[in-house]
């Protein structure tokens, strides 16, 4: 089964993080964050579980620039059940 969804957040609701918990056996989890390049965003993330404190993501988000948009893509395969992944960002401009 493939489950895919997208969400667009207006500028009046922006926060500085996104979090996803793995509640079902999952083969791959992918998160894409797209920001205006003019904001000069940076993105990093952490992983937590029911038995461990937050640690940096094993693989960092990959950045790609496309004109006025900066995209960050993060992928993990076979994430642990009940793991929680949190991506955070900051605007440098």
C-alpha positions as a Markdown table, in Angstrom:
| # | Residue | x | y | z |
|---|---|---|---|---|
| 1 | Unk | 0.0 | 0.0 | 0.0 |
| 2 | Unk | 1.2 | 3.5 | -0.8 |
| 3 | Unk | -0.1 | 6.4 | 1.3 |
| 4 | Unk | 0.8 | 9.9 | 0.1 |
| 5 | Unk | -0.5 | 13.3 | 1.2 |
| 6 | Unk | 0.5 | 16.9 | 0.9 |
| 7 | Unk | -0.1 | 19.8 | 3.1 |
| 8 | Unk | 0.3 | 23.5 | 2.4 |
| 9 | Unk | 0.6 | 25.9 | 5.3 |
| 10 | Unk | -0.2 | 29.6 | 4.9 |
| 11 | Unk | 2.2 | 32.2 | 6.1 |
| 12 | Unk | -0.2 | 33.1 | 9.0 |
| 13 | Unk | 0.2 | 29.5 | 10.4 |
| 14 | Unk | 4.0 | 28.9 | 9.9 |
| 15 | Unk | 5.8 | 27.3 | 12.7 |
| 16 | Unk | 9.5 | 26.2 | 12.8 |
| 17 | Unk | 9.0 | 22.4 | 12.9 |
| 18 | Unk | 7.2 | 19.4 | 11.5 |
| 19 | Unk | 6.9 | 16.1 | 13.3 |
| 20 | Unk | 5.8 | 12.6 | 12.2 |
| 21 | Unk | 5.4 | 9.5 | 14.3 |
| 22 | Unk | 5.6 | 6.0 | 12.8 |
| 23 | Unk | 2.6 | 4.1 | 14.0 |
| 24 | Unk | 2.4 | 1.3 | 11.4 |
| 25 | Unk | 5.1 | -0.8 | 9.8 |
| 26 | Unk | 6.6 | 1.4 | 7.1 |
| 27 | Unk | 9.1 | 0.6 | 4.3 |
| 28 | Unk | 10.0 | 4.2 | 3.5 |
| 29 | Unk | 9.2 | 7.6 | 4.9 |
| 30 | Unk | 9.9 | 10.7 | 2.9 |
| 31 | Unk | 9.4 | 14.4 | 3.9 |
| 32 | Unk | 9.8 | 17.3 | 1.5 |
| 33 | Unk | 9.9 | 20.9 | 2.8 |
| 34 | Unk | 9.8 | 23.8 | 0.3 |
| 35 | Unk | 10.5 | 27.4 | 1.3 |
| 36 | Unk | 11.0 | 30.6 | -0.6 |
| 37 | Unk | 14.8 | 31.0 | -1.3 |
| 38 | Unk | 14.7 | 34.6 | -0.3 |
| 39 | Unk | 14.2 | 33.4 | 3.4 |
| 40 | Unk | 17.6 | 31.6 | 3.2 |
| 41 | Unk | 16.2 | 28.6 | 5.1 |
| 42 | Unk | 18.3 | 25.8 | 6.9 |
| 43 | Unk | 16.8 | 22.5 | 8.0 |
| 44 | Unk | 17.9 | 19.8 | 10.4 |
| 45 | Unk | 16.2 | 17.0 | 12.3 |
| 46 | Unk | 16.0 | 14.6 | 15.2 |
| 47 | Unk | 14.8 | 11.1 | 15.9 |
| 48 | Unk | 13.3 | 9.9 | 19.2 |
| 49 | Unk | 11.8 | 6.6 | 20.3 |
| 50 | Unk | 9.9 | 5.4 | 23.3 |
| 51 | Unk | 13.2 | 4.3 | 24.9 |
| 52 | Unk | 15.7 | 6.9 | 23.7 |
| 53 | Unk | 16.2 | 10.6 | 23.8 |
| 54 | Unk | 16.4 | 12.8 | 20.7 |
| 55 | Unk | 19.4 | 12.2 | 18.4 |
| 56 | Unk | 20.3 | 13.8 | 15.1 |
| 57 | Unk | 18.8 | 12.2 | 12.0 |
| 58 | Unk | 21.1 | 9.4 | 10.7 |
| 59 | Unk | 21.0 | 11.0 | 7.2 |
| 60 | Unk | 20.6 | 14.8 | 6.9 |
| 61 | Unk | 17.9 | 16.4 | 4.7 |
| 62 | Unk | 19.2 | 17.0 | 1.2 |
| 63 | Unk | 18.9 | 20.6 | -0.2 |
| 64 | Unk | 18.1 | 21.5 | -3.7 |
| 65 | Unk | 17.6 | 25.0 | -5.1 |
| 66 | Unk | 15.1 | 25.8 | -7.9 |
| 67 | Unk | 15.1 | 29.5 | -8.7 |
| 68 | Unk | 12.8 | 31.1 | -6.1 |
| 69 | Unk | 12.3 | 27.9 | -4.1 |
| 70 | Unk | 14.6 | 25.9 | -1.8 |
| 71 | Unk | 13.5 | 22.3 | -1.2 |
| 72 | Unk | 14.8 | 20.0 | 1.5 |
| 73 | Unk | 14.1 | 16.2 | 1.1 |
| 74 | Unk | 14.6 | 13.7 | 3.9 |
| 75 | Unk | 14.1 | 9.9 | 3.4 |
| 76 | Unk | 14.5 | 7.0 | 5.7 |
| 77 | Unk | 13.9 | 3.3 | 5.0 |
| 78 | Unk | 12.3 | 0.8 | 7.4 |
| 79 | Unk | 11.9 | 3.3 | 10.2 |
| 80 | Unk | 11.4 | 1.8 | 13.7 |
| 81 | Unk | 7.9 | 1.4 | 14.9 |
| 82 | Unk | 6.9 | 4.2 | 17.3 |
| 83 | Unk | 9.9 | 6.3 | 16.2 |
| 84 | Unk | 9.2 | 10.1 | 16.0 |
| 85 | Unk | 11.0 | 12.2 | 13.4 |
| 86 | Unk | 11.1 | 16.0 | 13.8 |
| 87 | Unk | 12.4 | 18.4 | 11.2 |
| 88 | Unk | 13.1 | 22.0 | 12.2 |
| 89 | Unk | 14.1 | 25.0 | 10.3 |
| 90 | Unk | 15.3 | 28.5 | 10.7 |
| 91 | Unk | 15.3 | 31.4 | 8.3 |
| 92 | Unk | 18.6 | 33.3 | 8.1 |
| 93 | Unk | 17.2 | 36.2 | 6.0 |
